[in-house]
């Protein structure tokens, strides 16, 4: 059944994934499952596997089916055994899940959207809006001077003036310095969060003064807000779970909504990034620190070992840190909980 299987690109994953253990089916798993709207590959896999991130290892493509690596609402997945090993395969395809060829241009148009690997609505703003930058990058960026009519506050639909070099870019993101991140163990500067405020179109450039039209805004634009090239990344629904190639030992150092208790689908910041070998799609286990107890005989303070309490998947990486989505929380998680190889 293996859920997500379907990975869209599961074939690529099969070559990439090096699992430490054979995927194990949950007791009482169904032999068939019909995909419904709102499903994710991870969610389906968690119904059938003890370790959902191992789903690519049990996905069996159907070469006779067009687009065998995509699954759609209405598809029926079946659990079969090949050479004694469990495999999930699409045994019935939703007729509206593929494509229809239109004449005379023979254009292929998708009729139904394939289900994503993880819930995209939880992470979309972090894929193409807010980002982590160096102080030098933000300080050197063009900045907002004032709105037209000398207004100090500007919003969507307004024009504004900025100063600096926007190069050949036709649109710019407007950002505001937000949080500064430092490593909790070494105090090394890790990055500065540039919070997305608005998006604007470059209308005219007169020397150092740039005229922009604000297309959309999340809040009022202020003097001194910085302009950075827009990072309109294609939202990727194909995050294939994988174990980091090297050893990762880090911490959750922030949670996006500022809450103290972290649960499923919370977006967190970890103090490990590209330089540490962390890649998009890497799965990390979350461990809560053990409590402190007093030895009844020696009266010494003894720290109990950390206990595995959740799983997250990295969905965006920077040089020294990364964003991750909590996919499973066995109990409330907290800042400074450890993250390690699964």
C-alpha positions in Angstrom: 0.0 0.0 0.0 2.6 2.0 0.9 1.1 5.0 0.6 2.7 7.6 -1.1 4.6 5.6 -3.1 3.5 7.1 -5.9 6.0 9.5 -5.6 6.1 11.0 -8.7 9.6 10.4 -9.0 9.9 7.6 -6.8 12.2 5.9 -9.2 14.8 8.6 -8.6 14.3 8.0 -4.9 14.9 4.3 -5.2 18.4 5.0 -6.4 19.1 7.7 -3.8 17.7 6.1 -0.7 20.0 4.1 1.4 17.9 2.7 4.3 19.3 1.4 7.5 16.4 -1.0 7.9 13.8 -2.9 5.8 10.5 -1.0 5.8 8.0 -2.7 8.1 4.3 -2.8 7.6 2.0 -1.7 10.4 -0.1 -4.4 11.9 -3.7 -4.3 10.5 -2.7 -2.5 7.3 -5.2 -2.6 4.5 -4.5 -4.5 1.3 -6.0 -1.7 -0.8 -6.4 2.0 -0.4 -8.3 4.6 -2.5 -6.6 7.9 -2.7 -8.8 10.9 -1.7 -8.5 14.6 -2.2 -6.3 16.1 0.5 -4.1 13.1 0.8 -0.3 13.4 0.9 2.2 10.7 0.1 3.5 11.0 3.7 0.0 10.7 5.1 -0.8 7.6 3.1 2.5 6.0 4.0 2.0 6.6 7.7 -1.1 4.5 7.6 0.8 1.5 6.3 4.4 1.8 7.4 6.0 2.0 10.8 8.6 4.4 9.3 6.7 6.4 6.6 9.9 8.0 5.2 10.9 4.6 3.9 8.0 4.5 1.4 10.1 4.9 -1.8 11.6 1.4 -1.1 8.3 -0.4 -1.4 6.8 1.6 -4.3 6.5 -0.6 -7.4 5.9 1.3 -10.7 3.4 0.0 -13.2 5.1 0.4 -16.6 1.8 -0.3 -18.4 0.2 2.7 -16.9 0.9 6.2 -18.3 2.7 8.4 -15.7 3.2 5.5 -13.3 4.9 7.7 -10.7 2.0 10.1 -10.2 -1.0 9.2 -8.1 -4.3 11.0 -8.1 -7.5 11.1 -6.0 -9.5 8.1 -7.1 -6.5 5.9 -7.8 -6.6 2.5 -6.0 -3.4 1.4 -4.5 -2.8 -2.3 -3.7 -0.3 -4.1 -1.5 1.4 -7.0 -3.2 4.4 -9.2 -2.6 7.2 -9.6 -5.1 9.9 -12.1 -4.3 8.6 -12.1 -0.8 8.9 -8.4 -0.3 6.0 -6.0 0.2 5.4 -3.6 -2.7 2.7 -1.0 -3.3 1.4 -0.5 -6.7 -1.4 1.3 -8.5 -4.0 -1.4 -9.4 -6.7 1.0 -10.7 -6.1 4.4 -12.2 -8.6 7.3 -11.9 -9.5 7.9 -15.6 -9.4 11.6 -14.9 -6.0 11.5 -13.3 -3.9 11.4 -16.4 -3.9 13.7 -19.3 -6.1 14.3 -22.3 -4.6 15.1 -25.7 -6.3 18.0 -27.5 -6.2 18.4 -31.3 -4.9 19.9 -33.4 -2.0 20.9 -31.2 -1.8 17.6 -29.4 -1.4 19.6 -26.2 -1.3 17.6 -23.0 -3.5 19.1 -20.2 -3.7 17.6 -16.7 -7.2 16.9 -15.6 -6.5 16.3 -11.9 -3.6 17.4 -9.7 -1.4 14.7 -8.4 -1.2 14.5 -4.6 1.9 16.1 -3.1 4.5 14.4 -0.9 3.9 16.7 2.1 1.3 19.5 2.7 2.3 22.4 0.6 0.0 24.9 2.2 2.1 24.6 5.4 5.4 25.6 3.6 4.6 27.6 0.5 5.4 31.0 2.0 8.9 29.7 3.0 9.6 28.4 -0.5 9.4 31.7 -2.4 9.1 34.5 0.2 10.9 34.9 3.5 14.6 33.8 3.4 17.8 33.7 5.3 20.5 36.1 4.3 23.9 37.5 5.5 23.9 40.9 7.2 26.2 42.2 4.4 23.8 41.2 1.7 20.8 42.9 3.4 22.8 46.1 4.3 24.0 46.5 0.7 20.6 46.0 -0.8 18.5 49.0 -2.3 16.1 50.5 0.3 12.8 52.3 0.4 13.0 56.1 0.5 9.4 57.1 0.6 6.0 56.6 -1.0 4.6 58.8 -3.8 3.2 62.0 -2.3 5.9 61.7 0.4 3.8 59.1 2.3 5.9 57.3 4.9 3.6 54.2 4.8 2.8 52.4 1.6 0.7 49.4 0.6 -0.6 47.4 -2.4 -1.5 49.6 -5.3 0.8 52.5 -4.3 4.0 53.6 -6.0 7.1 54.2 -4.0 10.7 55.4 -4.5 13.8 53.5 -3.5 17.5 54.1 -3.8 20.1 51.6 -5.0 21.0 49.4 -7.9 18.3 47.0 -9.0 20.2 45.8 -12.0 18.1 44.3 -14.8 15.4 43.0 -12.5 11.9 43.8 -13.5 10.4 43.0 -10.1 11.7 43.1 -6.6 10.7 41.7 -3.2 10.6 44.1 -0.3 11.9 42.7 2.9 12.5 43.7 6.6 15.1 42.5 8.9 13.5 40.2 11.4 15.3 37.5 13.5 19.0 37.0 14.0 20.0 33.4 14.4 23.1 32.2 16.3 24.3 28.7 17.0 23.2 27.7 20.5 26.5 25.9 21.2 29.1 28.0 19.5 27.4 31.4 19.3 28.4 31.5 15.6 26.2 33.9 13.5 24.0 31.6 11.3 21.9 34.0 9.4 19.4 36.9 9.4 15.8 36.3 8.5 14.6 38.7 5.9 10.8 38.8 6.3 8.8 39.2 3.1 6.7 42.4 3.2 5.7 43.0 -0.4 6.4 42.4 -4.1 6.8 45.4 -6.5 7.3 46.0 -10.2 10.1 48.2 -11.4 8.5 51.0 -13.3 11.4 53.4 -13.9 15.1 53.9 -13.0 16.6 57.4 -12.8 20.2 57.1 -11.6 20.1 55.8 -8.1 16.4 56.5 -7.7 14.0 53.6 -8.6 10.2 54.0 -9.0 8.3 50.8 -8.1 4.6 49.9 -8.2 3.5 47.7 -5.3 1.7 44.7 -6.6 0.9 43.0 -3.3 1.8 43.5 0.4 1.5 41.6 3.6 1.8 44.7 5.8 2.6 48.4 5.4 5.9 49.2 3.7 8.2 51.5 5.7 11.2 53.7 5.0 14.4 51.6 5.1 12.8 48.3 4.1 15.1 46.5 1.7 14.7 45.3 -1.9 16.0 41.9 -3.0 15.4 40.1 -6.3 12.3 38.0 -6.2 12.9 34.3 -5.6 10.0 32.9 -7.5 10.9 29.2 -7.1 8.6 26.7 -8.6 6.7 25.2 -5.6 8.0 21.6 -5.5 5.6 19.0 -4.4 8.1 16.2 -4.9 10.1 16.1 -1.7 11.4 12.6 -1.6 12.4 11.4 1.9 16.0 10.5 2.3 18.5 10.0 5.1 21.3 12.5 5.3 24.5 11.2 3.7 26.6 12.1 6.8 25.9 12.4 10.5 23.7 15.3 11.6 23.4 16.4 15.2 21.7 19.7 15.7 18.8 21.5 17.4 15.5 23.1 16.6 16.3 26.7 17.3 13.1 28.5 16.3 9.5 27.8 15.4 7.9 30.1 12.9 4.7 31.1 14.8 6.6 31.8 18.0 4.7 29.2 20.0 6.5 27.3 22.8 4.9 23.9 22.1 5.6 22.5 18.6 3.2 20.0 17.0 2.6 18.3 13.6 3.0 20.6 10.6 4.8 23.3 12.5 7.6 24.9 10.5 10.9 25.0 12.5 14.4 26.3 12.0 17.4 24.0 12.6 21.0 25.0 13.1 22.3 22.7 10.3 22.5 23.6 6.6 24.2 22.9 3.3 27.7 23.1 4.7 26.7 20.3 7.1 25.5 18.1 4.2 21.8 18.7 4.8 19.7 18.6 1.7 16.0 19.2 0.8 14.1 16.0 1.5 16.3 14.8 4.4 14.4 13.3 7.2 15.6 13.9 10.8 14.4 12.4 14.0 13.5 14.7 16.9 14.7 13.8 20.4 13.5 15.5 23.6 16.1 15.9 26.3 15.7 13.5 29.3 14.8 14.9 32.6 17.1 15.3 35.7 16.6 12.9 38.6 18.4 12.5 41.9 20.1 9.3 42.7 18.4 8.1 45.9 21.6 6.8 47.3 24.4 9.1 46.2 22.2 12.2 45.9 23.8 12.9 42.5 21.9 14.6 39.7 21.5 12.2 36.8 20.4 13.3 33.3 18.2 10.7 31.6 18.9 9.9 27.9 17.1 11.8 25.2 13.9 10.2 24.0 12.7 10.1 20.3 9.6 12.2 20.1 9.0 13.1 16.4 10.1 13.3 12.8 10.7 16.3 10.5 11.6 16.7 6.8 13.9 19.5 5.6 12.2 21.4 2.8 14.5 24.4 2.3 18.2 24.8 3.0 20.6 27.7 3.4 24.4 27.6 4.1 24.3 27.3 7.8 20.6 26.5 8.7 17.4 25.0 7.3 13.7 25.1 7.4 11.9 21.8 8.3 8.3 20.6 8.6 7.3 18.5 11.6 5.6 15.5 10.1 5.1 13.5 13.3 5.0 14.6 16.9 4.4 11.8 19.5 4.0 14.6 22.1 4.6 18.3 22.2 8.0 19.3 21.0 10.1 22.3 22.2 12.8 24.6 21.2 16.3 23.1 21.7 15.0 19.6 21.1 17.7 17.6 19.3 17.6 16.6 15.6 19.5 13.5 14.5 19.7 11.0 11.7 16.5 8.9 11.6 
